[in-house]
Amino acid sequence: MSVMEQVSVASDRVMAALIAGLELEFGRGVAEGLAQRFIDAEDSDFCWDARLQERWLGAYAMLDEDEIELDRVAILGRLDGRWFVAICIVDGDAMPHGMMGRRTFMTRKAAEEAFAMIA
C-alpha cells in the first residue's frame, strides 16, 4: 500500500527530514543553512511541486524563436510552513524552467488575495 500527498501538505515534514539528515552529516550548527541552500538552488521546482492552485497567464515571450514554447503560470502554495504566490515559467509538459516574483505570506487568506490580483 502506498500513500501519496502533495509536497505542500508534507513540506514541514520533508524539511524536518532534510535538516535531520544534514545534521547527521554536517552537524547541528550548519544543517538549517544548508537545507535553505538546497531549497534556494531548486526554488522553482520546489514551489511548482508545492502548488495548491495555478492559473495560466499567457505565453512567455522569448527572444530566441527556435527555443521551446513556454508559458507563464501563477501559482499559490505552501512550502516550509509559509504561504507563497509566484509566477512560474513552464513548458508544455508542465515542467518549470524558472520562477519570477515569488512573495511569501503569513496566512493563506493573504496569499489567496495576492493570487487573485496577479494578471
Biopython code that builds the backbone (N, CA, C, O; Angstrom):
import numpy as np
from Bio.PDB.StructureBuilder import StructureBuilder

atoms = [
    (1, "MET", "N", (0.840, -1.177, 0.000)),
    (1, "MET", "CA", (0.000, 0.000, 0.000)),
    (1, "MET", "C", (0.885, 1.240, 0.000)),
    (1, "MET", "O", (1.882, 1.294, 0.720)),
    (2, "SER", "N", (0.526, 2.232, -0.801)),
    (2, "SER", "CA", (1.286, 3.474, -0.823)),
    (2, "SER", "C", (0.369, 4.637, -0.496)),
    (2, "SER", "O", (-0.830, 4.613, -0.774)),
    (3, "VAL", "N", (0.964, 5.648, 0.097)),
    (3, "VAL", "CA", (0.230, 6.846, 0.459)),
    (3, "VAL", "C", (0.870, 8.003, -0.290)),
    (3, "VAL", "O", (2.083, 8.200, -0.227)),
    (4, "MET", "N", (0.043, 8.771, -1.001)),
    (4, "MET", "CA", (0.552, 9.916, -1.736)),
    (4, "MET", "C", (-0.067, 11.178, -1.163)),
    (4, "MET", "O", (-1.246, 11.205, -0.811)),
    (5, "GLU", "N", (0.748, 12.227, -1.076)),
    (5, "GLU", "CA", (0.242, 13.514, -0.651)),
    (5, "GLU", "C", (1.044, 14.596, -1.330)),
    (5, "GLU", "O", (2.191, 14.377, -1.717)),
    (6, "GLN", "N", (0.447, 15.763, -1.476)),
    (6, "GLN", "CA", (1.132, 16.866, -2.123)),
    (6, "GLN", "C", (2.331, 17.302, -1.285)),
    (6, "GLN", "O", (2.350, 17.141, -0.064)),
    (7, "VAL", "N", (3.337, 17.862, -1.975)),
    (7, "VAL", "CA", (4.505, 18.387, -1.280)),
    (7, "VAL", "C", (4.078, 19.448, -0.276)),
    (7, "VAL", "O", (4.642, 19.533, 0.815)),
    (8, "SER", "N", (3.085, 20.258, -0.637)),
    (8, "SER", "CA", (2.653, 21.328, 0.269)),
    (8, "SER", "C", (2.134, 20.779, 1.584)),
    (8, "SER", "O", (2.322, 21.402, 2.629)),
    (9, "VAL", "N", (1.486, 19.628, 1.553)),
    (9, "VAL", "CA", (0.969, 19.014, 2.773)),
    (9, "VAL", "C", (2.115, 18.467, 3.603)),
    (9, "VAL", "O", (2.111, 18.574, 4.829)),
    (10, "ALA", "N", (3.087, 17.886, 2.939)),
    (10, "ALA", "CA", (4.194, 17.230, 3.630)),
    (10, "ALA", "C", (5.416, 18.131, 3.801)),
    (10, "ALA", "O", (6.433, 17.676, 4.327)),
    (11, "SER", "N", (5.350, 19.385, 3.376)),
    (11, "SER", "CA", (6.556, 20.220, 3.317)),
    (11, "SER", "C", (7.237, 20.396, 4.670)),
    (11, "SER", "O", (8.466, 20.392, 4.740)),
    (12, "ASP", "N", (6.469, 20.548, 5.742)),
    (12, "ASP", "CA", (7.084, 20.703, 7.059)),
    (12, "ASP", "C", (7.844, 19.435, 7.445)),
    (12, "ASP", "O", (8.951, 19.508, 7.979)),
    (13, "ARG", "N", (7.252, 18.283, 7.174)),
    (13, "ARG", "CA", (7.881, 17.013, 7.493)),
    (13, "ARG", "C", (9.106, 16.768, 6.601)),
    (13, "ARG", "O", (10.133, 16.283, 7.077)),
    (14, "VAL", "N", (8.999, 17.100, 5.320)),
    (14, "VAL", "CA", (10.118, 16.932, 4.392)),
    (14, "VAL", "C", (11.280, 17.833, 4.806)),
    (14, "VAL", "O", (12.435, 17.405, 4.798)),
    (15, "MET", "N", (10.977, 19.066, 5.163)),
    (15, "MET", "CA", (12.023, 19.993, 5.588)),
    (15, "MET", "C", (12.689, 19.488, 6.864)),
    (15, "MET", "O", (13.910, 19.569, 6.994)),
    (16, "ALA", "N", (11.911, 18.972, 7.802)),
    (16, "ALA", "CA", (12.474, 18.434, 9.041)),
    (16, "ALA", "C", (13.380, 17.241, 8.751)),
    (16, "ALA", "O", (14.440, 17.099, 9.361)),
    (17, "ALA", "N", (12.961, 16.381, 7.813)),
    (17, "ALA", "CA", (13.786, 15.221, 7.453)),
    (17, "ALA", "C", (15.071, 15.661, 6.760)),
    (17, "ALA", "O", (16.136, 15.100, 7.015)),
    (18, "LEU", "N", (14.976, 16.658, 5.887)),
    (18, "LEU", "CA", (16.171, 17.180, 5.219)),
    (18, "LEU", "C", (17.154, 17.744, 6.239)),
    (18, "LEU", "O", (18.350, 17.460, 6.173)),
    (19, "ILE", "N", (16.663, 18.531, 7.169)),
    (19, "ILE", "CA", (17.528, 19.120, 8.198)),
    (19, "ILE", "C", (18.129, 18.032, 9.077)),
    (19, "ILE", "O", (19.311, 18.091, 9.415)),
    (20, "ALA", "N", (17.323, 17.039, 9.451)),
    (20, "ALA", "CA", (17.837, 15.950, 10.295)),
    (20, "ALA", "C", (18.957, 15.189, 9.588)),
    (20, "ALA", "O", (19.968, 14.857, 10.208)),
    (21, "GLY", "N", (18.784, 14.912, 8.304)),
    (21, "GLY", "CA", (19.829, 14.223, 7.547)),
    (21, "GLY", "C", (21.094, 15.051, 7.430)),
    (21, "GLY", "O", (22.201, 14.522, 7.528)),
    (22, "LEU", "N", (20.932, 16.342, 7.222)),
    (22, "LEU", "CA", (22.100, 17.225, 7.124)),
    (22, "LEU", "C", (22.793, 17.373, 8.479)),
    (22, "LEU", "O", (24.014, 17.512, 8.535)),
    (23, "GLU", "N", (22.026, 17.343, 9.568)),
    (23, "GLU", "CA", (22.628, 17.390, 10.905)),
    (23, "GLU", "C", (23.511, 16.178, 11.146)),
    (23, "GLU", "O", (24.600, 16.300, 11.708)),
    (24, "LEU", "N", (23.049, 15.017, 10.724)),
    (24, "LEU", "CA", (23.856, 13.804, 10.894)),
    (24, "LEU", "C", (25.171, 13.899, 10.132)),
    (24, "LEU", "O", (26.216, 13.469, 10.620)),
    (25, "GLU", "N", (25.110, 14.459, 8.951)),
    (25, "GLU", "CA", (26.292, 14.516, 8.087)),
    (25, "GLU", "C", (27.229, 15.669, 8.446)),
    (25, "GLU", "O", (28.448, 15.499, 8.467)),
    (26, "PHE", "N", (26.654, 16.847, 8.729)),
    (26, "PHE", "CA", (27.478, 18.051, 8.875)),
    (26, "PHE", "C", (27.421, 18.715, 10.244)),
    (26, "PHE", "O", (28.175, 19.652, 10.502)),
    (27, "GLY", "N", (26.551, 18.253, 11.117)),
    (27, "GLY", "CA", (26.436, 18.854, 12.443)),
    (27, "GLY", "C", (25.253, 19.794, 12.547)),
    (27, "GLY", "O", (24.745, 20.316, 11.555)),
    (28, "ARG", "N", (24.836, 19.989, 13.788)),
    (28, "ARG", "CA", (23.631, 20.767, 14.070)),
    (28, "ARG", "C", (23.755, 22.231, 13.661)),
    (28, "ARG", "O", (22.773, 22.827, 13.217)),
    (29, "GLY", "N", (24.917, 22.809, 13.798)),
    (29, "GLY", "CA", (25.077, 24.247, 13.558)),
    (29, "GLY", "C", (24.875, 24.690, 12.123)),
    (29, "GLY", "O", (24.529, 25.847, 11.882)),
    (30, "VAL", "N", (25.083, 23.805, 11.167)),
    (30, "VAL", "CA", (25.013, 24.218, 9.767)),
    (30, "VAL", "C", (23.838, 23.619, 8.994)),
    (30, "VAL", "O", (23.612, 23.994, 7.844)),
    (31, "ALA", "N", (23.101, 22.715, 9.588)),
    (31, "ALA", "CA", (22.062, 21.968, 8.868)),
    (31, "ALA", "C", (20.970, 22.868, 8.286)),
    (31, "ALA", "O", (20.604, 22.710, 7.122)),
    (32, "GLU", "N", (20.448, 23.801, 9.068)),
    (32, "GLU", "CA", (19.369, 24.652, 8.567)),
    (32, "GLU", "C", (19.840, 25.529, 7.418)),
    (32, "GLU", "O", (19.117, 25.710, 6.438)),
    (33, "GLY", "N", (21.039, 26.070, 7.528)),
    (33, "GLY", "CA", (21.590, 26.889, 6.446)),
    (33, "GLY", "C", (21.790, 26.096, 5.173)),
    (33, "GLY", "O", (21.498, 26.580, 4.079)),
    (34, "LEU", "N", (22.292, 24.870, 5.310)),
    (34, "LEU", "CA", (22.477, 24.015, 4.141)),
    (34, "LEU", "C", (21.136, 23.622, 3.529)),
    (34, "LEU", "O", (21.001, 23.585, 2.306)),
    (35, "ALA", "N", (20.160, 23.334, 4.353)),
    (35, "ALA", "CA", (18.834, 22.980, 3.844)),
    (35, "ALA", "C", (18.257, 24.142, 3.040)),
    (35, "ALA", "O", (17.666, 23.935, 1.980)),
    (36, "GLN", "N", (18.426, 25.351, 3.540)),
    (36, "GLN", "CA", (17.921, 26.516, 2.814)),
    (36, "GLN", "C", (18.646, 26.685, 1.486)),
    (36, "GLN", "O", (18.043, 27.116, 0.503)),
    (37, "ARG", "N", (19.931, 26.352, 1.446)),
    (37, "ARG", "CA", (20.670, 26.417, 0.174)),
    (37, "ARG", "C", (20.144, 25.401, -0.825)),
    (37, "ARG", "O", (20.060, 25.698, -2.017)),
    (38, "PHE", "N", (19.788, 24.210, -0.364)),
    (38, "PHE", "CA", (19.187, 23.208, -1.245)),
    (38, "PHE", "C", (17.879, 23.751, -1.826)),
    (38, "PHE", "O", (17.636, 23.658, -3.029)),
    (39, "ILE", "N", (17.049, 24.314, -0.961)),
    (39, "ILE", "CA", (15.768, 24.865, -1.404)),
    (39, "ILE", "C", (15.989, 26.002, -2.398)),
    (39, "ILE", "O", (15.340, 26.044, -3.443)),
    (40, "ASP", "N", (16.899, 26.924, -2.084)),
    (40, "ASP", "CA", (17.162, 28.068, -2.961)),
    (40, "ASP", "C", (17.662, 27.634, -4.333)),
    (40, "ASP", "O", (17.293, 28.231, -5.344)),
    (41, "ALA", "N", (18.497, 26.602, -4.374)),
    (41, "ALA", "CA", (19.070, 26.141, -5.637)),
    (41, "ALA", "C", (18.002, 25.557, -6.558)),
    (41, "ALA", "O", (18.125, 25.643, -7.779)),
    (42, "GLU", "N", (16.976, 24.976, -5.995)),
    (42, "GLU", "CA", (15.910, 24.343, -6.781)),
    (42, "GLU", "C", (14.561, 24.990, -6.476)),
    (42, "GLU", "O", (13.529, 24.318, -6.479)),
    (43, "ASP", "N", (14.574, 26.280, -6.217)),
    (43, "ASP", "CA", (13.391, 27.006, -5.758)),
    (43, "ASP", "C", (12.179, 26.819, -6.661)),
    (43, "ASP", "O", (11.087, 26.531, -6.172)),
    (44, "SER", "N", (12.352, 26.976, -7.964)),
    (44, "SER", "CA", (11.195, 26.881, -8.851)),
    (44, "SER", "C", (10.601, 25.471, -8.839)),
    (44, "SER", "O", (9.381, 25.321, -8.896)),
    (45, "ASP", "N", (11.441, 24.440, -8.765)),
    (45, "ASP", "CA", (10.931, 23.065, -8.715)),
    (45, "ASP", "C", (10.160, 22.803, -7.426)),
    (45, "ASP", "O", (9.072, 22.228, -7.460)),
    (46, "PHE", "N", (10.718, 23.223, -6.285)),
    (46, "PHE", "CA", (10.040, 23.015, -5.008)),
    (46, "PHE", "C", (8.701, 23.750, -4.969)),
    (46, "PHE", "O", (7.692, 23.187, -4.544)),
    (47, "CYS", "N", (8.694, 25.009, -5.415)),
    (47, "CYS", "CA", (7.448, 25.785, -5.397)),
    (47, "CYS", "C", (6.418, 25.205, -6.356)),
    (47, "CYS", "O", (5.235, 25.125, -6.025)),
    (48, "TRP", "N", (6.861, 24.801, -7.539)),
    (48, "TRP", "CA", (5.930, 24.219, -8.504)),
    (48, "TRP", "C", (5.293, 22.956, -7.927)),
    (48, "TRP", "O", (4.084, 22.759, -8.050)),
    (49, "ASP", "N", (6.090, 22.114, -7.308)),
    (49, "ASP", "CA", (5.569, 20.877, -6.727)),
    (49, "ASP", "C", (4.676, 21.133, -5.523)),
    (49, "ASP", "O", (3.803, 20.319, -5.218)),
    (50, "ALA", "N", (4.880, 22.248, -4.835)),
    (50, "ALA", "CA", (4.108, 22.557, -3.630)),
    (50, "ALA", "C", (2.868, 23.393, -3.922)),
    (50, "ALA", "O", (2.181, 23.821, -2.995)),
    (51, "ARG", "N", (2.578, 23.627, -5.183)),
    (51, "ARG", "CA", (1.438, 24.497, -5.514)),
    (51, "ARG", "C", (0.117, 23.824, -5.169)),
    (51, "ARG", "O", (-0.043, 22.612, -5.310)),
    (52, "LEU", "N", (-0.822, 24.643, -4.715)),
    (52, "LEU", "CA", (-2.180, 24.191, -4.437)),
    (52, "LEU", "C", (-3.147, 24.672, -5.507)),
    (52, "LEU", "O", (-4.154, 24.026, -5.796)),
    (53, "GLN", "N", (-2.817, 25.828, -6.092)),
    (53, "GLN", "CA", (-3.633, 26.398, -7.161)),
    (53, "GLN", "C", (-2.701, 26.910, -8.244)),
    (53, "GLN", "O", (-1.555, 27.275, -7.985)),
    (54, "GLU", "N", (-3.218, 26.928, -9.460)),
    (54, "GLU", "CA", (-2.461, 27.506, -10.572)),
    (54, "GLU", "C", (-3.426, 28.170, -11.536)),
    (54, "GLU", "O", (-4.598, 27.801, -11.616)),
    (55, "ARG", "N", (-2.918, 29.156, -12.269)),
    (55, "ARG", "CA", (-3.719, 29.862, -13.260)),
    (55, "ARG", "C", (-2.813, 30.268, -14.416)),
    (55, "ARG", "O", (-1.791, 30.924, -14.211)),
    (56, "TRP", "N", (-3.187, 29.878, -15.624)),
    (56, "TRP", "CA", (-2.416, 30.210, -16.810)),
    (56, "TRP", "C", (-2.523, 31.705, -17.085)),
    (56, "TRP", "O", (-3.623, 32.258, -17.094)),
    (57, "LEU", "N", (-1.390, 32.361, -17.309)),
    (57, "LEU", "CA", (-1.370, 33.802, -17.545)),
    (57, "LEU", "C", (-1.117, 34.164, -19.003)),
    (57, "LEU", "O", (-1.446, 35.268, -19.436)),
    (58, "GLY", "N", (-0.536, 33.243, -19.757)),
    (58, "GLY", "CA", (-0.238, 33.521, -21.158)),
    (58, "GLY", "C", (1.127, 32.986, -21.535)),
    (58, "GLY", "O", (1.850, 32.429, -20.709)),
    (59, "ALA", "N", (1.458, 33.166, -22.789)),
    (59, "ALA", "CA", (2.749, 32.701, -23.298)),
    (59, "ALA", "C", (3.876, 33.563, -22.732)),
    (59, "ALA", "O", (3.698, 34.748, -22.452)),
    (60, "TYR", "N", (5.027, 32.941, -22.574)),
    (60, "TYR", "CA", (6.223, 33.646, -22.125)),
    (60, "TYR", "C", (6.998, 34.056, -23.367)),
    (60, "TYR", "O", (7.459, 33.199, -24.121)),
    (61, "ALA", "N", (7.145, 35.351, -23.585)),
    (61, "ALA", "CA", (7.830, 35.867, -24.766)),
    (61, "ALA", "C", (9.331, 35.676, -24.624)),
    (61, "ALA", "O", (9.947, 36.108, -23.650)),
    (62, "MET", "N", (9.904, 35.010, -25.632)),
    (62, "MET", "CA", (11.351, 34.769, -25.621)),
    (62, "MET", "C", (11.977, 35.445, -26.828)),
    (62, "MET", "O", (11.321, 35.645, -27.850)),
    (63, "LEU", "N", (13.243, 35.794, -26.706)),
    (63, "LEU", "CA", (13.953, 36.433, -27.798)),
    (63, "LEU", "C", (14.313, 35.438, -28.893)),
    (63, "LEU", "O", (14.276, 35.790, -30.072)),
    (64, "ASP", "N", (14.657, 34.223, -28.540)),
    (64, "ASP", "CA", (15.083, 33.213, -29.493)),
    (64, "ASP", "C", (13.875, 32.383, -29.916)),
    (64, "ASP", "O", (13.355, 31.597, -29.123)),
    (65, "GLU", "N", (13.430, 32.549, -31.145)),
    (65, "GLU", "CA", (12.235, 31.861, -31.640)),
    (65, "GLU", "C", (12.433, 30.350, -31.786)),
    (65, "GLU", "O", (11.448, 29.614, -31.852)),
    (66, "ASP", "N", (13.689, 29.864, -31.839)),
    (66, "ASP", "CA", (13.961, 28.446, -32.032)),
    (66, "ASP", "C", (13.790, 27.626, -30.758)),
    (66, "ASP", "O", (13.750, 26.397, -30.813)),
    (67, "GLU", "N", (13.691, 28.277, -29.645)),
    (67, "GLU", "CA", (13.545, 27.585, -28.366)),
    (67, "GLU", "C", (12.151, 26.979, -28.233)),
    (67, "GLU", "O", (11.271, 27.233, -29.056)),
    (68, "ILE", "N", (11.962, 26.182, -27.195)),
    (68, "ILE", "CA", (10.647, 25.601, -26.928)),
    (68, "ILE", "C", (9.677, 26.690, -26.481)),
    (68, "ILE", "O", (10.092, 27.748, -26.008)),
    (69, "GLU", "N", (8.402, 26.423, -26.634)),
    (69, "GLU", "CA", (7.392, 27.378, -26.196)),
    (69, "GLU", "C", (7.161, 27.226, -24.698)),
    (69, "GLU", "O", (7.009, 26.117, -24.186)),
    (70, "LEU", "N", (7.138, 28.351, -24.013)),
    (70, "LEU", "CA", (6.939, 28.367, -22.567)),
    (70, "LEU", "C", (5.744, 29.232, -22.219)),
    (70, "LEU", "O", (5.372, 30.129, -22.975)),
    (71, "ASP", "N", (5.147, 28.961, -21.078)),
    (71, "ASP", "CA", (4.002, 29.719, -20.595)),
    (71, "ASP", "C", (4.296, 30.312, -19.223)),
    (71, "ASP", "O", (5.156, 29.827, -18.488)),
    (72, "ARG", "N", (3.565, 31.368, -18.898)),
    (72, "ARG", "CA", (3.609, 31.965, -17.561)),
    (72, "ARG", "C", (2.402, 31.439, -16.798)),
    (72, "ARG", "O", (1.271, 31.525, -17.276)),
    (73, "VAL", "N", (2.649, 30.889, -15.602)),
    (73, "VAL", "CA", (1.582, 30.313, -14.784)),
    (73, "VAL", "C", (1.702, 30.869, -13.361)),
    (73, "VAL", "O", (2.747, 30.742, -12.722)),
    (74, "ALA", "N", (0.625, 31.480, -12.878)),
    (74, "ALA", "CA", (0.588, 31.949, -11.488)),
    (74, "ALA", "C", (0.306, 30.744, -10.594)),
    (74, "ALA", "O", (-0.542, 29.908, -10.908)),
    (75, "ILE", "N", (1.028, 30.666, -9.477)),
    (75, "ILE", "CA", (0.801, 29.563, -8.539)),
    (75, "ILE", "C", (0.656, 30.091, -7.124)),
    (75, "ILE", "O", (1.206, 31.133, -6.766)),
    (76, "LEU", "N", (-0.094, 29.349, -6.334)),
    (76, "LEU", "CA", (-0.259, 29.620, -4.908)),
    (76, "LEU", "C", (0.023, 28.301, -4.200)),
    (76, "LEU", "O", (-0.462, 27.249, -4.617)),
    (77, "GLY", "N", (0.809, 28.363, -3.127)),
    (77, "GLY", "CA", (1.100, 27.133, -2.407)),
    (77, "GLY", "C", (1.661, 27.389, -1.024)),
    (77, "GLY", "O", (1.674, 28.516, -0.529)),
    (78, "ARG", "N", (2.124, 26.312, -0.419)),
    (78, "ARG", "CA", (2.695, 26.376, 0.924)),
    (78, "ARG", "C", (3.949, 25.512, 0.954)),
    (78, "ARG", "O", (3.918, 24.344, 0.567)),
    (79, "LEU", "N", (5.051, 26.092, 1.414)),
    (79, "LEU", "CA", (6.313, 25.388, 1.474)),
    (79, "LEU", "C", (7.052, 25.820, 2.730)),
    (79, "LEU", "O", (7.170, 27.012, 3.015)),
    (80, "ASP", "N", (7.541, 24.855, 3.465)),
    (80, "ASP", "CA", (8.286, 25.108, 4.698)),
    (80, "ASP", "C", (7.490, 25.984, 5.670)),
    (80, "ASP", "O", (8.048, 26.857, 6.335)),
    (81, "GLY", "N", (6.188, 25.739, 5.741)),
    (81, "GLY", "CA", (5.343, 26.455, 6.686)),
    (81, "GLY", "C", (4.948, 27.857, 6.276)),
    (81, "GLY", "O", (4.324, 28.577, 7.056)),
    (82, "ARG", "N", (5.302, 28.259, 5.062)),
    (82, "ARG", "CA", (4.981, 29.616, 4.597)),
    (82, "ARG", "C", (4.128, 29.546, 3.335)),
    (82, "ARG", "O", (4.367, 28.709, 2.465)),
    (83, "TRP", "N", (3.146, 30.416, 3.239)),
    (83, "TRP", "CA", (2.327, 30.543, 2.044)),
    (83, "TRP", "C", (3.084, 31.389, 1.031)),
    (83, "TRP", "O", (3.793, 32.321, 1.409)),
    (84, "PHE", "N", (2.942, 31.078, -0.236)),
    (84, "PHE", "CA", (3.619, 31.855, -1.267)),
    (84, "PHE", "C", (2.748, 31.994, -2.506)),
    (84, "PHE", "O", (1.831, 31.207, -2.740)),
    (85, "VAL", "N", (3.059, 33.010, -3.284)),
    (85, "VAL", "CA", (2.478, 33.238, -4.601)),
    (85, "VAL", "C", (3.651, 33.544, -5.515)),
    (85, "VAL", "O", (4.562, 34.282, -5.141)),
    (86, "ALA", "N", (3.626, 32.972, -6.720)),
    (86, "ALA", "CA", (4.723, 33.196, -7.663)),
    (86, "ALA", "C", (4.215, 33.044, -9.084)),
    (86, "ALA", "O", (3.095, 32.593, -9.321)),
    (87, "ILE", "N", (5.057, 33.425, -10.013)),
    (87, "ILE", "CA", (4.808, 33.165, -11.426)),
    (87, "ILE", "C", (5.914, 32.245, -11.906)),
    (87, "ILE", "O", (7.096, 32.580, -11.825)),
    (88, "CYS", "N", (5.522, 31.084, -12.406)),
    (88, "CYS", "CA", (6.483, 30.113, -12.927)),
    (88, "CYS", "C", (6.475, 30.138, -14.445)),
    (88, "CYS", "O", (5.444, 30.384, -15.072)),
    (89, "ILE", "N", (7.623, 29.883, -15.017)),
    (89, "ILE", "CA", (7.779, 29.709, -16.449)),
    (89, "ILE", "C", (7.792, 28.205, -16.683)),
    (89, "ILE", "O", (8.678, 27.506, -16.192)),
    (90, "VAL", "N", (6.812, 27.702, -17.434)),
    (90, "VAL", "CA", (6.555, 26.265, -17.530)),
    (90, "VAL", "C", (6.476, 25.848, -18.994)),
    (90, "VAL", "O", (5.951, 26.584, -19.828)),
    (91, "ASP", "N", (7.005, 24.651, -19.304)),
    (91, "ASP", "CA", (6.900, 24.141, -20.670)),
    (91, "ASP", "C", (5.598, 23.360, -20.854)),
    (91, "ASP", "O", (4.806, 23.245, -19.918)),
    (92, "GLY", "N", (5.378, 22.829, -22.041)),
    (92, "GLY", "CA", (4.156, 22.116, -22.361)),
    (92, "GLY", "C", (3.973, 20.811, -21.606)),
    (92, "GLY", "O", (2.869, 20.268, -21.557)),
    (93, "ASP", "N", (5.062, 20.299, -21.009)),
    (93, "ASP", "CA", (4.983, 19.089, -20.201)),
    (93, "ASP", "C", (4.819, 19.394, -18.721)),
    (93, "ASP", "O", (4.996, 18.516, -17.876)),
    (94, "ALA", "N", (4.480, 20.644, -18.406)),
    (94, "ALA", "CA", (4.297, 21.108, -17.023)),
    (94, "ALA", "C", (5.567, 20.983, -16.196)),
    (94, "ALA", "O", (5.516, 20.652, -15.012)),
    (95, "MET", "N", (6.700, 21.246, -16.821)),
    (95, "MET", "CA", (7.985, 21.246, -16.117)),
    (95, "MET", "C", (8.450, 22.690, -15.961)),
    (95, "MET", "O", (8.529, 23.417, -16.952)),
    (96, "PRO", "N", (8.759, 23.118, -14.742)),
    (96, "PRO", "CA", (9.176, 24.516, -14.536)),
    (96, "PRO", "C", (10.578, 24.765, -15.091)),
    (96, "PRO", "O", (11.471, 23.925, -14.972)),
    (97, "HIS", "N", (10.747, 25.940, -15.700)),
    (97, "HIS", "CA", (12.046, 26.364, -16.231)),
    (97, "HIS", "C", (12.572, 27.580, -15.496)),
    (97, "HIS", "O", (13.696, 28.016, -15.745)),
    (98, "GLY", "N", (11.790, 28.125, -14.609)),
    (98, "GLY", "CA", (12.212, 29.292, -13.846)),
    (98, "GLY", "C", (11.026, 29.860, -13.084)),
    (98, "GLY", "O", (9.895, 29.388, -13.202)),
    (99, "MET", "N", (11.319, 30.883, -12.303)),
    (99, "MET", "CA", (10.274, 31.488, -11.489)),
    (99, "MET", "C", (10.530, 32.982, -11.412)),
    (99, "MET", "O", (11.675, 33.434, -11.375)),
    (100, "MET", "N", (9.439, 33.739, -11.388)),
    (100, "MET", "CA", (9.533, 35.191, -11.301)),
    (100, "MET", "C", (8.702, 35.685, -10.121)),
    (100, "MET", "O", (7.586, 35.214, -9.903)),
    (101, "GLY", "N", (9.229, 36.609, -9.382)),
    (101, "GLY", "CA", (8.459, 37.346, -8.391)),
    (101, "GLY", "C", (7.749, 36.570, -7.309)),
    (101, "GLY", "O", (6.566, 36.812, -7.069)),
    (102, "ARG", "N", (8.415, 35.649, -6.647)),
    (102, "ARG", "CA", (7.770, 34.920, -5.545)),
    (102, "ARG", "C", (7.642, 35.824, -4.330)),
    (102, "ARG", "O", (8.578, 36.533, -3.961)),
    (103, "ARG", "N", (6.459, 35.786, -3.711)),
    (103, "ARG", "CA", (6.205, 36.524, -2.470)),
    (103, "ARG", "C", (5.690, 35.544, -1.433)),
    (103, "ARG", "O", (4.961, 34.611, -1.770)),
    (104, "THR", "N", (6.058, 35.743, -0.187)),
    (104, "THR", "CA", (5.595, 34.879, 0.891)),
    (104, "THR", "C", (4.628, 35.645, 1.794)),
    (104, "THR", "O", (4.667, 36.872, 1.888)),
    (105, "PHE", "N", (3.753, 34.867, 2.459)),
    (105, "PHE", "CA", (2.701, 35.450, 3.287)),
    (105, "PHE", "C", (2.547, 34.654, 4.573)),
    (105, "PHE", "O", (2.870, 33.467, 4.625)),
    (106, "MET", "N", (2.055, 35.313, 5.599)),
    (106, "MET", "CA", (1.843, 34.670, 6.893)),
    (106, "MET", "C", (0.574, 33.820, 6.908)),
    (106, "MET", "O", (0.500, 32.829, 7.634)),
    (107, "THR", "N", (-0.431, 34.205, 6.106)),
    (107, "THR", "CA", (-1.703, 33.492, 6.130)),
    (107, "THR", "C", (-2.125, 33.066, 4.729)),
    (107, "THR", "O", (-1.714, 33.653, 3.728)),
    (108, "ARG", "N", (-2.946, 32.044, 4.688)),
    (108, "ARG", "CA", (-3.477, 31.592, 3.393)),
    (108, "ARG", "C", (-4.353, 32.675, 2.771)),
    (108, "ARG", "O", (-4.321, 32.883, 1.558)),
    (109, "LYS", "N", (-5.124, 33.355, 3.591)),
    (109, "LYS", "CA", (-6.020, 34.404, 3.078)),
    (109, "LYS", "C", (-5.231, 35.491, 2.365)),
    (109, "LYS", "O", (-5.617, 35.915, 1.276)),
    (110, "ALA", "N", (-4.140, 35.948, 2.956)),
    (110, "ALA", "CA", (-3.319, 36.982, 2.322)),
    (110, "ALA", "C", (-2.735, 36.477, 1.002)),
    (110, "ALA", "O", (-2.678, 37.218, 0.020)),
    (111, "ALA", "N", (-2.308, 35.229, 0.982)),
    (111, "ALA", "CA", (-1.759, 34.654, -0.247)),
    (111, "ALA", "C", (-2.846, 34.540, -1.316)),
    (111, "ALA", "O", (-2.595, 34.838, -2.484)),
    (112, "GLU", "N", (-4.035, 34.116, -0.933)),
    (112, "GLU", "CA", (-5.134, 33.990, -1.893)),
    (112, "GLU", "C", (-5.527, 35.358, -2.469)),
    (112, "GLU", "O", (-5.853, 35.464, -3.652)),
    (113, "GLU", "N", (-5.496, 36.382, -1.646)),
    (113, "GLU", "CA", (-5.806, 37.735, -2.126)),
    (113, "GLU", "C", (-4.749, 38.188, -3.134)),
    (113, "GLU", "O", (-5.093, 38.778, -4.158)),
    (114, "ALA", "N", (-3.489, 37.926, -2.866)),
    (114, "ALA", "CA", (-2.420, 38.287, -3.790)),
    (114, "ALA", "C", (-2.526, 37.477, -5.091)),
    (114, "ALA", "O", (-2.313, 38.007, -6.181)),
    (115, "PHE", "N", (-2.854, 36.202, -4.959)),
    (115, "PHE", "CA", (-3.010, 35.329, -6.122)),
    (115, "PHE", "C", (-4.119, 35.848, -7.041)),
    (115, "PHE", "O", (-3.980, 35.834, -8.264)),
    (116, "ALA", "N", (-5.210, 36.300, -6.444)),
    (116, "ALA", "CA", (-6.338, 36.815, -7.220)),
    (116, "ALA", "C", (-5.969, 38.097, -7.987)),
    (116, "ALA", "O", (-6.592, 38.409, -9.002)),
    (117, "MET", "N", (-4.977, 38.824, -7.516)),
    (117, "MET", "CA", (-4.588, 40.099, -8.134)),
    (117, "MET", "C", (-3.608, 39.933, -9.297)),
    (117, "MET", "O", (-3.413, 40.868, -10.073)),
    (118, "ILE", "N", (-2.997, 38.772, -9.427)),
    (118, "ILE", "CA", (-1.997, 38.564, -10.483)),
    (118, "ILE", "C", (-2.692, 38.553, -11.837)),
    (118, "ILE", "O", (-3.677, 37.847, -12.049)),
    (119, "ALA", "N", (-2.153, 39.352, -12.741)),
    (119, "ALA", "CA", (-2.724, 39.408, -14.100)),
    (119, "ALA", "C", (-1.741, 38.894, -15.117)),
    (119, "ALA", "O", (-2.045, 38.865, -16.309)),
]
sb = StructureBuilder()
sb.init_structure("model")
sb.init_model(0)
sb.init_chain("A")
sb.init_seg("    ")
for serial, (resi, resn, name, xyz) in enumerate(atoms, 1):
    if name == "N":
        sb.init_residue(resn, " ", resi, " ")
    sb.init_atom(name, np.array(xyz, "f"), 0.0, 1.0, " ", f" {name:<3s}", serial, name[0])
structure = sb.get_structure()
